[in-house]
Amino acid sequence: MSDLSHAVDVLEQGGLVAFPSETVYGLGADAENPQAVARIYAAKGRPSNHPVIVHVAPEADLAYWAARVPAQARALVHAFWPGPLTLVLKRAPGISDCVSGGQDSIALRCPSHPVAQQLLRAFAARRSSGQAGVAGPSANKFGQVSPTLAEHVRSEFPELVADGMPVIEGGASEVGIESTIVDLSRVDQGVGPVLLRPGHITAEQISEVLGVPVQGADAHAPRVSGALKSHYAPQTPLQLGHIDALRSAANGPQLAQGQRLVIVSHSLPRPDSALHPQVDWVAAPSDAVAYGRSLYASLRALDRMGYASMLWEQVPDGPKWRGVRDRLSRAAAAF
C-alpha cells in the first residue's frame, strides 16, 4: 500500500495525518468528522474557538462547503487557486461548525503543492459525493513556530508519530509562511473584501483582481487562524529592532554573564565592525520571497542553538514584506 493510500485510510478512520503544502506542513483530519477535528485541537493544545482552514481539491464544489459563493470569491479562485490564499465564506448548513470555532463561517483553501493535491483528490474519490476536505492547521503546538519540513513535524509530535500518524514527505515548503486570509462572508451586508491575515499574496494583488480596495480587519470580522497577538513563537526570547539598536543591545550587560546572543540581519550580510566574541551574526535573505521561504526553518534552527536571546532586524514595511513582518511581530510579541 502506498503512503498516500494509507494516509487516506487514516483520514477515513478519523485519524490525523501530517501533510505538506506550499505554505507550511499541516496537521490534517477529515473536516466533516467532528471527533477527528477535535483530535487536531487536542494534539495542538488549540483553543476550541480558534477556527481551522479546510483544504479542498482543485475540482471541489465550493457550494458544498459554503452557503453563498459571491462573484468576488469566484474571481479570486480563478486568479489565485490553487495557491496560498484562504477565503472565508458563509458556512453551508450541512457542514459542522467544528472547523470554524462555532462561527457561521468557513475558511477554505486549495493548496498548490502536488502532494497535497494528490491527498485531497484521493480522499474525495472515496466519497460518493466526490467532495471531501481536510481540516489542516499548521502541524505544530499551538502558538509555536510552524513546520516547513517533515522532520519539523516529527520533532514536534513524536508521540503522534510513535502512535502511527502518517507524515507525508513533500520537501521544503516553497512559500514558507501561512496563506493570506480574505473575508468575503459579509458581502451581502455590504462589507467588501477584508484582509484578516497577510501572506504571500498581497492585498494589492487582491484589490487589482476585484477592482475594489481591500479593507483591514474590523471588530465584527470572523476569527481566523494566526490572528492572535502572540503566535509563531520560538522558545528563545526574540527581540525585533533596527540593526543599530540590536548591535547596541548585543554589547549590553547581559554578555557579562557569559551568555551567547545572535543577530539576524537582512540588510547586512556581515557586521561592519568587530562583534563581541559571544555574539553570532546570521545573514538572512534580502528578498522578501526568499526570506519567507527560510523564516521558520531559521527560527527553528536558531532556537536549538542555546542562545540567551535572538536579536532580529525588523524587515521593511512594503507590500511584499507584510506577511513576513506580521509573522515576526507576532513571534516577538510573546516576549
N, C-alpha and C positions, 0 to 999 in steps of 0.2 A: 504493500500500500504506500502511495506517495505521501510525503509530508503534508502536502496541501489537502489531499483527501482525508487524511487523519484529522487535520485541523477542522475541516468542515464537520466531520463526525462529532468532534468535541463541542463545536458550536451547537449542533443539533441536540446534543445531550445536556445542554445547559451549562457547559464548562467555559473556561476562559482560554483565550488564545492571544499571544503577543504577535503582532504583525507589523511589517514595515510600511511606511508611507513616505512620500516625498518631503513631508514636513518633519515629523518625528515618528518613533515607533509607538503603536497604540496597544492598549490592553483591551481586548475585544470580547464581546459577548453578544448573543442573539438579542437584538434590540426589541423584539416582541415578547421576550420572556422576562417578566419582572424579577423572578428569582435569580436568573442568570445575571441580569444587570445589577442586582443587589450584591452579587459576588464581586463585581468591579469595585463598588463603593467600599465594601469590607476590606478588600485587598489593599486599596489605596489609602484607606482612612479618610475617605472623601465625605464631606458633609452631604446629607441626603437631599438638601435643597439646591445643590450645585449641579446644573444640567451637564449632560454629556452630548457629544456630537454623534449623530447616526451617519455612518458611511454607507453609501449605496453604489451600485454598479453603474456604468455609463448608460445602460439601457433602462434604468429604473424609471418607473412611472411616479413622478412627484405627487400626482393626485392621490396616490395610495397612502402617502405619508402626511400630506398637507391638506387642510380643509380648503384652502384657497392658494392658487399659484398665480400671483399677479404677473402682468406682462413684464414688469421690471425684473422679476425673478427669472423669467424665461430668457430675457435679454442677457442677463449676467451668466446664466448657464451656458448659453450659446458662445459667449465671449471667453469664459474662463474655466469651464469644466471640460474634461477632468483637470483639476488643479487645486491650488491651496486657497480656495475661497469657500467659506461656510455661509449658508443662507439660513436665516431664522424666519420661519413662516408660522402661520396658524396650524396647530396640530390637528390632524384628521381625528374624528370622533372614535374610530376603531383602534387608534394607537395609544398605548398606555402612557400615562404621564411619568412613568418611572424614568424615562430618558430626559425629561425636562424639569426635574426638580419640583414637580407638582404644578407647573405653569401650563397655560393653554397653547404654548408654542412648541416648536421643534426645530432643532438645528441640524441641517443636512449638508453633507459634503460628498463629492465624488472624487476620490484621490486619483492622481495620475500615475502613481507607482505601479508598474506592470504586475508585480506580485500581489499587491493589494487588490488590483482589479481581478486577477485570477481567483483569489479567495472569494471575493464578493459575487462573482459570476457563478462559481461553483456552488456557493451557498444558495443563491437564488434559484439555481437549476433544480435544487432538491424540493422546492416549494411548488405546489400545484398552481399557485397564483403567479409564479415567476418573480415574485417580489420578496426580497429579504434584505435586512440591514444589519450592520454590525455597530453596536454602540462602542465607541473606542476613544476614551480619553488617553492622554499620554501614559505610557507604561512606567510610571514612577510613583513613589509615595507622594501623597497629596502635598502640594506646595514646594516640592523639591525640583531639582534640575531634570528636565526632560531627556529621554534617551534618543540618541541618533544612530546607535549601533545595537545589534542583537546582544552583544556582550554586556552593554549597559543594562539591558533588561534582566539578563541572568544574574548580574551582581545586585540588582535592586530587589529581585523577588526569588532568592534561592529556594525559599520554602515552596513556592508555587511550581518552580521548575522540578524540584525533587518529587513533588506530588504528581508530576506528569503533564504540566501545562506545556503545550507546544509553543516554541519560539521560532517563528518562521524567519529564515535568513533573507535579507534583501539588500545587503550592503549598507553603506553610509547614506543617511537621508540627504537628498540633494539640496533641499531648501534649508532645512535645519532649524527653523522656528515654526511655531504653530500657525495655522491658517488665519487669514483675515476673516473677521466675522461681521456680516452686514445684516441688520434687522430690516425685514420687509413685512413684518407681521401686522403692521398697523396702517398699511396703505389705505384700507377702507375707512380709516379715521382721519385721513388727510395728512398722515405723517409720512414724509418721504424716506428715502434710504438713510439709515443711521449706522455709523461705524461704531461697533461695540468692541472690536479688538483689531489693532493694526497688524499688518503682516506683510508678506512678500508682494501681494497685490495691493497697490496703494489706493487711497481714497480718490486721488486724481484720476487714476485709470478707470475706476468705477464710475465716477462722475462723467468722464468722457463717453462711456458707453451709454449711460442713461440720459445724458443731456440735462441733468439737474445737479445741484450741489449735494454733497453727502454731509449730513449733519453729524454733530458729536452726540454722544450718549446723553440722555436726559433722565430725569428722576423716574419716569414711567417705562423705561426700556426694560426688556426682559433680562433676567440674569443669564450670564453665559460663562463658559469656561475661561479661566485665566484672567478674570477681571478684578480679582481681589488685589488690594494694595500691595501685599506681600505675597510673592509667588516665585517660582523658578529658582529657589534659594539654595546655595551650597551650604555646607556645614561651616566652612571657614568664613569669618567675617569679611564682608565685601564693602569697600568704600569707593564711591564714584567721585570724580572731580576733574578739574583742569590739570593738565600734566605738570605744570609748575607747582601747584598745590600738593600734588601727590609726591613729588620729589622732596618737598619740604617736610611732609609728613613722614616720609621714609627715613629722615635723619633726626627724628624726634627721640624723646627719652625712652620709648619702648624698646629701642635697639640695645640699650644698655643691659637688658635682661637676657641678651643672647638669643632673642627670637629672630626668626627669618621672615622677611616680607618679600612680596613680589609685586612689581609694577607691570601692568599690561597696557601697552600703548599702540594705537593705530596710526598715530601721526609721526612717530619717530621710530625707525627700525632699530636704533641703538641709542643709548644715552650719549648726550653731547658733553658730558663731564664724568669724572670718576664717581662710581657708586660706592656706597658703604659696602663692605665685604659681606654683610648679612642681608643684602638686598639683591634680588634677582630681577632681570629685565626680560620681558617677553614681548615680541613684536606681533601684533595682531594684524590681519589684513586691512588695507586702507580702502578696499572696495566693499560696498555695503552688502552685496550678494555673497561674496566670499566670506565676509565677516559673519553673516547669519549662518552660513553653512557650517562654520567651525565653532560657533559660540558655545554650544552646550558641551561639546566634546572637550573644549578647552577648560570650561568651568569644572567639569568632572575630573579631568587630569590634574589640574592645579589643586583641586580640593583634597587630593590624596597625597600631596607633597609635604604636608606637615607645616605649612606656613601659619604664622600667627594672624596674618591679615593679607588680603588681596587688595591692592590699590589699583583701581581700574579707571582708565581715562574715559571720560564721558564722550560718547560719539556725537556726530553732528545732528542737527535737528531737521534736516531736509526730508522730503517725502520718502526717498528710498531707504533712509535710515530709521524711519519712525517705528517699524516693527522691532528692530534690534534695540533701539533706545527704550522702548516700552519694556522689553524683557529684562534689560539690565537694571532699569529703575526699580522694577518690582523685586528683582533679586536682592538689590541693595537695601530695599525698604525693610527687610527682615532684621537689619542691624542698625 
